[in-house]
């Protein structure tokens, strides 16, 4: 029962994390587009900063979405969705 919900929450969480990253990058650097690794006109510092910020935001959103989904399943069924420690990792 958790897998379909987890998939939908993961997709929505990814969209939310992407929007949060774009907003955060705009606030940090006042630019609409963040650099990526193959952006020739950007320096190492900018590329690595963008990657670090993006990774942190995605990890936090993913954990929050996974936890909220697990709590919702537990609340509705009385059973925690994972029988052992772990999850996607």
Secondary structure, 3 states (H helix, E strand, C coil): CHHHHHHHHHHHHHHHHHHHHHHHHHHHHCCCCCCCCCCCCCCHHHHHHHHHHHHHHHHHHHHHHHHHHHHHHHHHHCCCCCCCCCCCC
